Amino acid sequence: MQILMFAKQKGGVGASTLAREMGTLAAAGGERVVFVDLDPQASLSKWWNRRTAGAADPPNPALAATRPDQLLGVLNHLRATDSTDLVVIDVPPSVHGFLLGIMQAADVIIIPVRPTADDFEALPDIVDMVERAGRRYAFVLTQAPTGRRIRAVEEAVPILARQGRVAGVVRFRGAFPAAGAVGRTATEYEPNGKAAAEMTELWAYVGAELRKMHRPPPSNLAAVV
């Protein structure tokens, strides 16, 4: 079982959107996926409820809506039952102390960032925590303006690249909120659209990173809580 975490210092960066897109693509590829929604806003859980309303079969991805102090038990149960290939964790926008333990349990951490000065100024704290956790991480530039040559994007990518790897650029596309409103993802809503292409490309990167990280569970998993 592997763990993919989406970490952020600021809200509104599209972490829940990326989480549901990546988890759904993994499930479409045959993986057994469980979402863990630790964000009090519960955007991922609400989307999942819309998606699964009236469904007869057990859903994949599944959802574990839990508190941070219950996460250890949830992860241990999933690992013991061998029922899950990938856990996708969405966390609150903060650098709260409990996040360090979650990061230490993760295999790969994705940090969504919008191309704004406010977002860049909020990065050092979250990057410092991720680096203390010692896990592989990458940035995703989110909600970027559309167009071939946008100054905000051209300037943002080198700024992020100086601090770590950049997994991709996700433009502001109408397909994301439209799909989310009906419990779907961009790859399902407009499979041939630009948003779907961006998500497919991002999943190719994230999936490759996860395949590099096959490792035994950390001996200090209790530190998660």
N, C-alpha and C positions, 0 to 999 in steps of 0.2 A: 504494500500500500504506500502511495506517495501523497505528499501534501503540497498544495499550491496555495500560497497566501497572497492576498492583495492588501498592501499597507499604504496608508496615506496620513499626512498631517492635517490636510484640509478636506472638508467635505465638498461635494459637488464636482469631483474630478472624474466621475464615471467608473469608479471601481466596481460597483454592483453590476453595471452593464457589462464590463469586461469579464467579471466572474461568471455571469450566466452564459455569456457567449462562449467562453473557453470550456466551461463544464459541459455545455450541450454539444459542442463539437467533439469533445472527448467521448461522450456517450454515443454519439453517432458513429464513432470509430470503433465501437465495441467495448469500451471501458465501462465498468460499473462505478458510477460517480455519486458522491454525496456532497451536497452543499452544507456548509456550516455558517450560519448567519449570526454574528456577534454584534452587529451594528444595531443600536437601539432604534434607529429609523426603520429597520427591517425591510428595506427596499427589496432585497433579494427574496425574502420570505413572501412578501406580498405578490411579487411577480410569480413565484413558484405556485402560490395558491391560485392565481388566475390560470396558470398553465394546466394545473392538474384538476381543476374543478370538474366534477362529473366523470373523471377517468375511472375505468373499471380495473385496469391492470396496474400492478405496482409500478410507480414511475421511475424512470432513469433519465436524468438525475433524480435522486431522492433528496430529502431535506432533513437536517438535524438542527432544529432551532433550540439552541442551548445557551446557557450562561458561561462566561469564562471559567468560573469555578467548577463547572461540570465537564469541561472540554476533555480533561484527562480521561475520565471514564468513557466518554463517547469514543475517543480515538482508540483506547484499549479494547473496547467492545468490537469496533469495526475491524481492528487488526486480528483479534482472537477468532472472530467468526469467518475471517477470510472472505467477507462479503463485498469488499470494496477495493477498487483499483486506485481511485483518485479521490482525495478530499480537497474541496475548494473552499477556502475560508475567507470570508469578508469580515473586516473588523471596523470598529469605530474610527473616525478621524482623530487621532491623538497619538501621543507617545507615552501613554499610561504604562506603568511598570509591568503590568501583566502581559503586555504585548511582547516583551523580550522573550519570555518563555515560549510563547506561541511561535515566534520567529525561529527559535532554536529547534523546534519540532518540525519546521517546514523544510522541504527540499528545495523549493524555488520560491522567491518572493518577487512580486511585480509591484512597482511603484508608479501609479498613474499620476501624471503631472500636466496641467494645462499650460499653454505658452503665455503666462502672465508673470509680471514681476512679483506679485504677491505669492504665487505658487513657488517660484524659485527661492524666495526668501524663507519659505517654510521648509525647504528641503533638508538643510543641515541636520536638524534634530532627528528626523526619521532615518536619514542615511547613516548617521552615527549609530543609531540603535541597531539597524540591520547589519552594519559592519561588526558591531560587538557580538551579534548573534553568530557571525561567521558563516552565513549562508549565501548561496549564489543569488544575485538579484539583478534586475534590469529595469530601466525606466520605460514607460510607454507615454508618448506625448498624446494627450487626449483633447477632444473638442477643438482641434486645430481648424482654422478657417480653410475653406475649400479654395481651390485654384492651383495653378501650376507653380507660381512663384509668389509666395506670401512671406513678407519680411519676418513676421512673428515666428513662423515655423523655421525659416532659414537661420534665424538667430538662436532659436531655442535648442535645436538639435546639437550644435557644438557646445552649448553651455552644459547640457546634460551629459554629453560624451566625455567632458573633462572630469565628471564625477563617477561615471560608470558606463555600463553598456546601455544602448538604446535599442529596445526590442522592436519598435515600430512607431509609426505615426498614424493616429486614428482621427479622421476628419469629423467635423460636425455634420452628421447625416440625418436626414429626417427618418430614415428607416429604423434607427435605434428606438426613439420614443414610440413610433407607430407600432413596431413589433412588440415592444414591452407592454403596451396598453392591452394587448390581446394574449399575453402570456407566451409570446414567441421570441425568437432571436432574429437578428438581421439575416443570418444565413438561411433561415426558414422562411422569413417573410418576403425577401427579395433575393433568392439564391443566386441570381446573376447580376446583382447590383454591386455598386462600389463598396458599400459598407460590408457586404458579405465577403468581398475579395480581401478587404483589409483584415477582417476577423480570421479568415482562412490563413492568410499569411502570418498573422500574429500567432495563431495556434501552431503553425509549423515550427516557429521559433521556440515557443514555450514547450511544446512536446519534445523537441530535440533536447532542450535543457533538462527536462525531467528524465529523459532516457540516460543522461549522463550521471544522474544522481541516484542510481540504485545503490542503496546502502542499508545496513541494519538500523532498526529504530534506536534513537539516542538513549543511552543508559539513564540519563537524567530527565526522562520524560515528565517526571513528577513536577519539574520546574515550570511546566506549562501553566499551572495554577498557583 
